[in-house]
């Protein structure tokens, strides 16, 4: 059974963040457990990196991809040793510095992870998701580490450093939850695996199913329609649906196919006298476009004129 690393590392990240918050807010009330909670909280940086890594890389422990976990565990052990043993000697001071350096490096790697293969992503929504994730993570990191830890003694940022860090930790966990939900709805596709996949033969049955879903059932009118939705309804793998769209049906990509159906329906509505009272925005939304801008661009690319010009000409 394949392990879902995004859930596994995400749970570890949540637990470490909770431990960090407890230690920050209730340190004096934890008694003997304060050291154990502090050690768990110190691993927040490492688990956040692994959780982020699992969202943007296709890895499995069965293939021996254990070195990132080993790196995090080594930092945890070093942090535990220096927390429990006074760092009086040179070796322990070096170990403490290495643990701090490792934690800082993992924070930076979590910011960089979504952007490492950004150029290889042809899907615009995937590119936006990666940039947004990295930007929000960097913003949280800047507030928690740079603005608070780097604040002068006696300043407002210094006085409220603990609440700010706790809020940042909660925001990071909440943000990861949203990102994980997005990834479950839009699974990661390996560009290399997709490129190396052998073409499949024409499938008339699947072709007929897709035409029926798009033309007869009007599935194109769903603004958030994805290839995964068509795969679920047809019972076929996503790559097979995509190859049928770009091969058998002859469309450049999935978006071009959906927009083609949407534009045809928009043309019909724009020339219908019974719908002359409807604003163009309403027609665009009813046909499945999320806003007027993409609709205008797609319509003009198809017809050579704006929707307003097309409606005026039909009159």
Beta strands, then each sheet from edge to edge (+ up, - down):
end
